[in-house]
Amino acid sequence: MTALHRMIALGALAGTLMAQRPGPRAIGTPPDPTTAAQNRVARLTTLLDLTTAQAAQATTIFTNSLTAISPLQATLKTDRQTLETAISVNALSVIDQISANMGTVTGQITAIQSKAEAALYAILTPAQQAKVAQLGGLGGPGGFGGRGGRGPRP
């Protein structure tokens, strides 16, 4: 078999394998920041008996937080794709650079989420703050039932 025949056979095999590979899972579009904030405030209202005024403040806090995080998440998505490419071509210096950037962006996201949690905690009554303590905190970035949140502890 000549080199040309081998390349053609290899290309056909790769094409066949790629055609059989399952595509990405169909996932719905994530909610916009306002809807996500409203959903979170609805959960918090149930857990903490937020007043109407507190719920309105919390909605603003979380909408602003999620809006600020959105471009950072887009940056992380791009960085993950760049990292995958760098891994496939063994570009070690690019891996170092992109990994450091991802760490910085992740830190920025954590800071924004933590400041939102602090702002929420500040508007709670002492009884609500006691309930938060009883539940084991607000669950960290993401809050109760949010992405990555640890939720209530036994």
N, C-alpha and C positions, 0 to 999 in steps of 0.2 A: 504494500500500500504506500503510495507516494505521500509526501508531506501535505500536498494539497488535498488529497482524499481524506487524510487524517483530520485536517482542519475543518473540512466540510462536515465530516461525521461528528466531530466534537461540537461544532456549532449547532447541528441538528439535535444532538442529544441535549445540549444546554437549553435550546428553545423548547424542547419537549418537557424538560423538567420545570422550566419556568412557567409553562402554560398550565401545568398541573398544580402549581403552588397556590394555596388558597389566598384569596385577596384579603384586604383588611376587613375586619368585622364592621358590619353596618351599625354605626352608632349615631344617635340623634345629635343634632346641633346643641352644644351646651347653651344654657340660658344666658341671656344678656345680664350684665352686672345688676341692674335694677331688679329683675325677676329673681336672680339668685339671692340677692340681699333680702327681698321680701320673703322668700321661702325660709331662709335662715331665721329671720325675725319671727316668723310664724311658729317655728319650732321653739325658739327662745321664749316667746310669749306663753306657750303651753307649759314649758318647764318652770319659768320664773314668774309667771303672772305679771308680765310687763303691762304698764299703763299705756293708754293710747299715745300720750306724749313721749314716753320712753320708746315705744315701738317706732314712732316717727323718727326720733333721734337715732335709734339703732339702724333703721333703714338707710338713713343718710350716711352714717358711719361706714356701714358695710358696702353701700353702693360706691362711695368714694374709694374705699380700700380696693374693691374688686376692679374698679376702673383703672386705678394706678397699677395694679398687678398685671392687667391684660397685656400691655406691650412687653412686659418682662417675660411673660409666658411665651409670647411669640419669639422672643430672643432665645429662650431656652430650646424651643422647638428647632430653630435654625441651628443652634449650637449642637444639638444632638445629631442632626443630619451631618453636619461638618465633622463631628467626632467619628461617626460611623465611617465616613469616607477616609479620614485620617488613619483610622485603624486598619482599613482594608489596604492602604498603601504604605503602612508602617511609617507614617510621618510623625516621629516621636516628638519633635519640637512643636508641631501643631497640636498634638494630643495634650502636651503640657499647657500650651496657651489656652486652648478651648476649655480644658478642664478647670483651669484657674478662673476663667471668665464665668463658667457655669457656677462655680462656687460663689463668686461675687454676686451674681444675679440671684441665686437661691437665697443668699443672705439678705439681699434687698427685699425679696418677697417675704421672708420670715419677719423682717423688721416691720414692714407695712401691716402684715397680719397681726403681729403682736401689739402694735400701736392701736389697731382697731379694737382688739380685745381689751386693752387698757382703757380706751375711751368708753367702751360699753360698761366695763366694771365701774367706772367713775360715775355713771348715771344711775346705777342700781341703789336701791335702798339698803340699809344695813340687813334687813331680813332677807332680801334677795341675795346679797353678798354671802350671807350665812348659808343659803341654799346652794350657791355655787360651791362654797367650801365643802358642804356635805356631799355634793355630787362629784367632788374631786377636781374642781376647777372648770374652766370653760373649754377644756379639751385641747388647748394650744392652738396653733395656726389651723384654721379650718373649723374650729369650734365643735359643738355637739353634732356628731354625725357628718361633719364636713370632711373634705378630703384630708386624710392623714390624721384626723383628730382621734384621740384615744377614747373619748367619750367618758361617761360616768364610770367610776370604779366601785367595786363592791365594798 
